[in-house]
Amino acid sequence: DKTKCLSALLKNGAVPGEPVKKDENSRRGNWGNQIEFVLTSVGYAVGLGNVWRFPYLCYRNGGGAFMLPYFIMLVFCGIPLFFLELSFGQFASLGCLGVWKISPMFKGVGYGMMVVSTYIGIYYNVVICIAFYYFFQSMTNLLPWTYCNNPWNTPDCSGVVGTGHQLNGSLANATTSLVAGVTEVVNRTKRTSPSEEYWKHYVLNISDDIGNFGEVRLPILGCLAISWFVVFLCLIRGVKSSGKVVYFTATFPYVVLTILFIRGITLDGAINGIKYYLTPQWQKVLDAKVWGDAASQIFYSLGCAWGGLITMASYNKFHNNCFRDSIIISITNCATSVYAGFVIFSILGFMAHHLNVPVSEVADHGPGLAFVAYPEALTLLPISPLWSLLFFFMLILLGLGTQFCLLETLVTAIVDEIGTDWIIRNKTIVTLSVAIAGFLLGVPLTTRAGIYWLLLMDNYAASFSLVIISCIMCICIMYIYGHRNYFKDVEMMLGFPPPLFFKVCWRFISPVIISFILIFTVIQYKPITYNDYVYPGWSLAIGFAMALSSVVCIPVYALYKISRSPGATFRERLKNACRSHPKWGPALQEHRTGRYAPMASEDTVEARPLKEKEELKEEQKEEEKEKERKDEISLTIQGSNGSTNTHNNPNPSA
């Protein structure tokens, strides 16, 4: 009956119209269906940077003209690297450590990915927890950063909401000291907004130096605990549970973006903001910095070299079309960035119009946009708490989508590496342990100096180290393992070879672009600052140590592997260390065909594929029958007269 059939399909996580699915890899598990993988990967790639970094980069680098280098870098670097990582993880069905059976000497790249994911996971959840805090604070009829009459405000505070704003008259009395925009225009240089003072003096209660930690901000600590608890709950059953959660977390931000977009473009001055965002300044296309920013944004936005793409793809079924998925996810990520720019600049244009200042004076990026500029603009809207709730809920969901994959990357790497039945059965305990460790390591970021450390980690922990990791991964797969071998692997998995364009990009174009990003990052390097605060030398040294800690894994592990490899000379050891592990290849025996089929000299009956087992048993039966027949002949010979003669006795026995 059709109803029962449909309920059975849905129960098994299958898409209606497709045959009922069960896990192909029963030991590790698979995604319930392909939509879960695509949504998870979209959630991973689309993060806070799409909202708070891309729009700022776009207007700073020539508006619409920036789109040209941005999409060129997407085509020649972003999509090829994305496809490379997805195919790599899917082929081996292993996380970011296990996949390096392809060339064991380079396993340090996997450890580097784990270190990077650890750093990002620690500070990223702190950003999410601050969004949680603002979300809770927005549950009121008046946003607390609207006016300057609070205990934490200073005499320099000047609000943007005047007495004529659409609020109750009783609330207007509180603003007599702020007669809106006139003071702002006259004394623009000294103005600090209520949202900025709320952020610095109340939420963070920021200290004067990175070394002056002060007390832990308990409300932020509580929100951090909530953040980690939510992430743990969503990953309690690994990809089985997170795959269901992403139906909401990966799609609802688009609903919120659309609501904010429709609200934004109906405001006065919104068109000016969007013009400022998109008006092309074509002369900037000739500036190398613009191309460097475009390449860097594509690279960091897609999450390449974090280990998350390899991990998520490892739960795919072996013959899944990850080529199609990589194009869908990459384009969705970049389209989201462009769309978010409209949402941000329509509201900022309205704010600039209200203050009668250029858009450039209200535009910002990073935490400054998310927690100062945009919230301030929202105070100008009627029913401002509603828009604030929506905006911060969107930030929470965008952050969680990335955080799920960061935690799953670490958990999968640990479980795959240990690989015992006990740890696979008790994966939840590993997830809980990693979540608790992440929470404890994030506690220093909730102190009064926390924002300094958060920005230090954001600028150094995952900057040039990611570029180096990605470049070495390309070189290892294409030149150490061999491009021909890898192209055959992809063909065996997908049923068709990688298109010629991707072959050329993997071997030549993408590594060159990655090298360009590295050189650009080094040339453009400036010591980090936060507003007017200049970081001391010792803190920059810690930043560089964090950056190097992930990269140093690569040479250290390579030397260790060479020293442990067999061989009389260094060259022999090096050759053996680079050679693929015998277990490299598809995880399941049924997929190990062609050059991955077990060799006759090294397999047992149990190790062979089912077809080979049956053939071997048939051969063994034939050999046994032949042996029995020979034994019978050797013992007795049937005479032509029907008498039996013993072979060993020349004299017949009558």
CORWO-V829929 format. One line per field, one symbol per residue. phi: phi as a letter, one per 40 degrees, with the letter a starting at -180 (. if undefined). burial: # if it has 9 or more other ideal C-beta (glycine too) atoms within 8 Angstrom, else .. A space follows every 50 residues. Layout:
phi->???
burial->???
This chain:
phi->.cccccccccccgccdgbccbbccbcccgbccacccccccccccccbccc cbbddcccccbhfdccccccccccccbccdccccccccccccfbcccccc cdadcccdccccccccccdcdccccccccccdcccccccacaccbcbbbb dccbcccacbccccccbdccccccbccbdfccddccbccccbcdcccccc cbccfcccaccccgcccdccccccccdcccccdcbcbgccccccccdccc bcdcccdcccccccccccgccccccccbdcbccccccccccccccccccc ccgcgcgccccccccccdccccccdccdccccdcccdcccdccccccccc cccccgbccdcbcaagdcccbbccdcccccccfddcccdccccccccccc dccdccccccccccccccgccccccbcdccdcccccccccccddcccccd cccccccccbcbbcccccdccccdccccbcchccccccccccccgaccdd dccccccbccdccccccccccccccbdcbbfccbccdccccccccccccc ccdcccccccccccccicbccccccccccdcdcchdccdcccbgcccdcc cbbbdccccdccdccccdcccccccccccccccccbbccccgcbbcccbc cccf
burial->.....#.###.###......#...#..#######.############### #########.###.###.######.######################### ###################################.##....######.# ..#...######........##..#..####.###..#..########## #######..#.#....#..##.##########.##..##########.## ###..##.###.###.#.##.#######.....##.#.############ ################.#.#.##.##########.############### #####.#.#.#####################..##.############## #################.....##..#..###.###.##..######### ############################.##.#..######.##...#.. .#####..###.######.##......#......##..##.###.##### #.##.###..##..#.#....#######.#.....###..##....##.. ..#....##..##..##...............#..#........#.#... ....
